[in-house]
Amino acid sequence: MIIWLASYPKSGNTWVRAMLSSLIYSKDGSFNFELLKYINRYPQKEHFEGLTDKVNDINEISKFWTISQNKINSNKKIKFLKTHHLRCGINNYTFTNSKNTIGTIYIVRDPRDVIASYAKHHSLTIENAKLAMFNSQNYTFPQKVNENERLPTILGSWADHYNSWTKNNKNLLIVKYENLISDTRKELLKILDFINILVKIPIDETKVDKCLNSTTFENMKNMEEKGFFNENTVDEKTGKKIVFFNTGKKNEWKKSLNSTIKEEIEKKFKKEMSELKYI
């Protein structure tokens, strides 16, 4: 069955994925980007091979969401999958189900910080990034990264996404990006405690130490600059790779957002931001 690492884009999913892949799939806890392949991204073209060729048609691939997950789970082992997809349904076809999902780790970040990172990642103005994050019909278009095609991904608004994964969802752990920054070890151990309720993963302190040392934001940014990261998207206008690891800090919005957009975000997402104690 699947343990989902779910999040709205630019919320820390890759960081959590890096820590877990180094702890679970390396010998000593030392991270390198090759380990990310063990925690795959869903959905991708490869997941629908033999099911449908119309992989760019969201109405078509929705018919095969749970069927493709049945295939992924056919070896009857626990696996982790990263997703930015909304936990939704189309024409009575659900994104996932209790047969395929054993648990969810949902990583959430203050939307005031998400917006600037989202804008950079998609080469948007802050205003257009705001419109995307407010849009319940928002989705990402197909992209090809290292010959591996990412399929249309429904995002919804930031609030839609958060609510879809955190309401009426059994075996859920919510991880705040800000807490990951403030006390990475504490949050990582909390994640491991949650996972060990679902599946036992023997981890020792030495391995945790090496994981934490090798997955710092600075170390991963440095590895990206040296060309070791291969999941960058490409700016359609320039053809250049878009830098993935930017600042990785919290409360950056205080420097980058004007008061109007700040207030619009806080008004639009008041319920969810209050629930998460962001406001």
C-alpha positions as CSV (number, residue, x, y, z in Angstrom):
1,M,0.0,0.0,0.0
2,I,1.0,3.6,-0.5
3,I,2.1,6.2,2.0
4,W,1.5,9.5,0.3
5,L,3.9,12.5,0.6
6,A,1.4,15.1,-0.5
7,S,1.7,18.9,-0.6
8,Y,0.8,22.0,-2.6
9,P,3.9,22.8,-4.8
10,K,6.8,24.6,-3.2
11,S,5.9,23.5,0.4
12,G,8.8,21.3,1.3
13,N,7.8,18.0,-0.2
14,T,11.2,17.4,-1.9
15,W,13.0,18.0,1.4
16,V,10.9,15.4,3.3
17,R,11.3,13.1,0.4
18,A,15.1,13.5,0.5
19,M,15.2,12.8,4.2
20,L,13.1,9.7,4.0
21,S,14.9,8.3,1.0
22,S,18.3,8.7,2.7
23,L,17.0,7.0,5.9
24,I,15.2,4.2,4.2
25,Y,17.1,3.5,1.0
26,S,20.7,4.3,1.8
27,K,23.1,2.2,3.9
28,D,24.3,4.9,6.2
29,G,21.8,7.8,5.9
30,S,23.9,9.9,3.5
31,F,21.8,11.6,0.9
32,N,22.3,11.9,-2.8
33,F,19.8,12.8,-5.5
34,E,19.8,9.3,-7.0
35,L,17.9,8.1,-3.9
36,L,14.9,10.2,-4.9
37,K,14.0,7.6,-7.5
38,Y,12.9,5.3,-4.7
39,I,10.1,7.7,-3.8
40,N,8.6,8.3,-7.2
41,R,6.3,11.1,-8.2
42,Y,2.7,10.3,-9.1
43,P,1.1,10.6,-11.6
44,Q,3.6,10.0,-14.4
45,K,3.3,8.4,-17.9
46,E,4.9,5.2,-16.8
47,H,2.1,4.6,-14.3
48,F,-0.5,4.3,-17.1
49,E,1.4,2.1,-19.5
50,G,-0.9,-0.6,-20.8
51,L,-3.9,1.2,-19.5
52,T,-4.4,4.2,-21.8
53,D,-2.4,6.2,-24.3
54,K,-4.4,9.4,-23.7
55,V,-2.2,10.4,-20.8
56,N,-2.7,14.2,-21.4
57,D,-6.5,13.9,-21.0
58,I,-7.3,14.3,-17.4
59,N,-10.8,12.8,-17.8
60,E,-9.2,9.8,-19.4
61,I,-6.4,9.2,-16.9
62,S,-8.8,9.7,-14.0
63,K,-10.5,6.4,-15.0
64,F,-7.2,4.7,-14.3
65,W,-6.0,6.4,-11.1
66,T,-6.9,3.5,-8.7
67,I,-6.2,0.9,-11.3
68,S,-2.7,2.2,-11.8
69,Q,-2.2,2.2,-8.1
70,N,-3.4,-1.4,-8.0
71,K,-0.5,-2.2,-10.3
72,I,1.9,-0.2,-8.2
73,N,0.8,-2.1,-5.2
74,S,0.9,-5.5,-6.9
75,N,4.1,-6.5,-5.1
76,K,2.2,-6.1,-1.8
77,K,4.9,-3.9,-0.2
78,I,4.7,-0.5,1.5
79,K,5.9,2.3,-0.8
80,F,6.1,6.0,-0.7
81,L,4.8,8.2,-3.5
82,K,5.2,12.0,-3.8
83,T,2.2,13.9,-5.2
84,H,1.0,17.5,-5.7
85,H,-2.3,16.3,-7.0
86,L,-5.6,17.3,-5.4
87,R,-7.3,14.4,-3.5
88,C,-10.4,14.6,-5.6
89,G,-12.8,12.8,-7.8
90,I,-13.8,13.1,-11.5
91,N,-17.0,11.4,-12.7
92,N,-17.1,9.1,-9.7
93,Y,-13.4,8.1,-10.2
94,T,-11.4,8.9,-7.1
95,F,-7.7,9.9,-7.0
96,T,-7.0,7.1,-4.5
97,N,-8.9,4.8,-2.2
98,S,-8.6,2.9,1.1
99,K,-7.5,-0.2,-0.8
100,N,-4.4,1.5,-2.1
101,T,-3.6,4.0,0.6
102,I,-2.4,3.2,4.1
103,G,-1.4,6.7,5.2
104,T,-0.7,10.3,4.3
105,I,2.0,12.7,5.3
106,Y,0.8,16.2,4.3
107,I,3.4,18.9,4.2
108,V,2.0,22.4,4.4
109,R,3.6,25.9,4.2
110,D,2.3,29.4,4.9
111,P,0.7,30.4,1.6
112,R,2.3,33.9,1.9
113,D,5.6,32.2,1.5
114,V,4.4,29.6,-1.0
115,I,3.4,32.4,-3.4
116,A,6.9,33.8,-4.0
117,S,8.4,30.4,-4.5
118,Y,5.6,29.3,-6.7
119,A,6.0,32.4,-8.9
120,K,9.7,31.8,-9.4
121,H,9.2,28.1,-10.1
122,H,6.6,28.8,-12.8
123,S,8.2,32.0,-14.1
124,L,5.1,34.1,-13.0
125,T,4.6,37.5,-11.5
126,I,3.4,37.5,-7.9
127,E,0.0,38.7,-9.1
128,N,-0.4,35.8,-11.5
129,A,0.9,33.3,-8.9
130,K,-1.8,34.7,-6.6
131,L,-4.5,34.2,-9.2
132,A,-3.3,30.6,-9.7
133,M,-3.3,29.9,-5.9
134,F,-6.8,31.3,-5.6
135,N,-8.2,29.3,-8.6
136,S,-10.2,26.2,-7.8
137,Q,-9.7,25.1,-11.4
138,N,-5.9,25.4,-11.3
139,Y,-3.9,22.5,-12.6
140,T,-0.4,22.1,-14.1
141,F,0.2,21.2,-17.7
142,P,2.1,18.1,-18.9
143,Q,5.9,18.5,-18.5
144,K,8.8,16.4,-19.6
145,V,11.7,16.1,-17.1
146,N,14.5,13.8,-18.1
147,E,12.3,12.0,-20.6
148,N,9.9,11.1,-17.9
149,E,6.6,12.8,-18.6
150,R,4.6,14.3,-15.8
151,L,0.9,14.3,-16.5
152,P,-1.7,16.9,-15.9
153,T,-2.0,17.5,-12.2
154,I,-5.0,19.0,-10.6
155,L,-4.1,21.5,-7.8
156,G,-7.2,23.5,-7.1
157,S,-6.6,26.5,-4.9
158,W,-4.2,26.4,-2.0
159,A,-7.1,25.9,0.4
160,D,-8.8,23.3,-1.8
161,H,-5.6,21.3,-1.7
162,Y,-5.1,21.5,2.0
163,N,-8.7,20.6,2.8
164,S,-8.8,17.7,0.3
165,W,-5.9,15.9,1.9
166,T,-6.6,16.8,5.6
167,K,-10.3,16.4,6.0
168,N,-11.9,12.9,6.3
169,N,-8.6,11.2,5.8
170,K,-7.5,8.3,8.0
171,N,-3.9,7.8,9.1
172,L,-2.9,11.4,8.5
173,L,0.1,13.4,9.7
174,I,0.3,17.1,9.0
175,V,3.9,18.5,8.9
176,K,4.4,22.3,8.8
177,Y,7.3,23.5,6.8
178,E,8.0,26.1,9.4
179,N,8.5,23.5,12.1
180,L,10.8,21.5,9.8
181,I,13.0,24.6,9.6
182,S,12.8,25.4,13.4
183,D,13.6,21.9,14.6
184,T,14.3,19.5,11.8
185,R,15.3,16.6,14.0
186,K,12.1,16.8,16.1
187,E,9.9,16.9,13.0
188,L,11.8,14.1,11.3
189,L,11.4,11.9,14.4
190,K,7.7,12.7,14.5
191,I,7.4,11.6,10.9
192,L,9.3,8.4,11.6
193,D,7.1,7.6,14.6
194,F,4.1,8.0,12.3
195,I,5.5,5.7,9.7
196,N,6.4,3.1,12.3
197,I,2.8,2.8,13.3
198,L,2.1,1.7,9.7
199,V,5.3,-0.2,8.8
200,K,8.4,-0.9,10.9
201,I,11.6,0.8,9.7
202,P,14.7,0.2,11.8
203,I,16.5,3.5,12.1
204,D,19.4,4.3,14.5
205,E,20.6,7.7,15.7
206,T,23.8,7.6,13.7
207,K,21.8,7.2,10.5
208,V,19.5,10.0,11.5
209,D,22.5,12.3,12.2
210,K,24.0,11.6,8.7
211,C,20.6,12.1,7.1
212,L,20.1,15.5,8.8
213,N,23.7,16.6,7.9
214,S,23.4,15.6,4.3
215,T,19.9,17.0,3.6
216,T,20.4,20.6,4.8
217,F,19.0,23.1,2.4
218,E,22.5,24.5,1.8
219,N,23.8,21.1,0.9
220,M,21.0,20.3,-1.5
221,K,21.3,23.7,-3.1
222,N,25.0,23.2,-3.5
223,M,24.4,19.8,-5.1
224,E,21.9,21.3,-7.5
225,E,24.5,24.0,-8.5
226,K,26.9,21.2,-9.3
227,G,24.4,19.6,-11.7
228,F,23.4,16.6,-9.5
229,F,19.6,17.5,-9.3
230,N,17.7,16.3,-12.4
231,E,14.1,17.3,-11.6
232,N,14.2,20.9,-12.7
233,T,11.5,22.3,-14.9
234,V,12.4,24.4,-17.9
235,D,11.4,28.0,-18.6
236,E,9.5,27.8,-21.9
237,K,10.6,31.3,-22.9
238,T,14.3,30.9,-22.3
239,G,14.8,27.1,-22.5
240,K,16.9,27.3,-19.3
241,K,16.4,25.2,-16.2
242,I,14.6,26.9,-13.4
243,V,16.5,26.8,-10.1
244,F,14.6,24.5,-7.7
245,F,16.3,25.4,-4.3
246,N,16.0,29.1,-3.8
247,T,16.1,30.4,-0.2
248,G,14.3,27.7,1.8
249,K,13.5,30.1,4.6
250,K,10.3,31.0,6.5
251,N,8.6,34.4,6.6
252,E,10.3,35.5,3.4
253,W,6.9,37.0,2.5
254,K,7.6,39.9,4.8
255,K,10.3,41.0,2.3
256,S,8.6,40.1,-1.0
257,L,4.8,40.8,-0.6
258,N,3.2,44.1,-0.7
259,S,0.4,44.8,1.8
260,T,-2.4,44.4,-0.7
261,I,-1.5,40.9,-1.8
262,K,-0.7,39.9,1.8
263,E,-4.2,41.0,2.9
264,E,-5.8,39.3,0.0
265,I,-4.2,36.0,0.8
266,E,-5.1,36.3,4.5
267,K,-8.7,37.1,3.6
268,K,-9.0,34.3,1.0
269,F,-7.5,31.6,3.2
270,K,-8.5,33.0,6.6
271,K,-10.2,29.7,7.8
272,E,-7.2,27.5,6.9
273,M,-4.5,29.9,8.0
274,S,-6.2,30.4,11.3
275,E,-6.5,26.6,11.8
276,L,-2.8,26.2,11.1
277,K,-2.0,29.3,13.3
278,Y,-0.4,31.2,10.5
279,I,-2.6,34.2,11.5
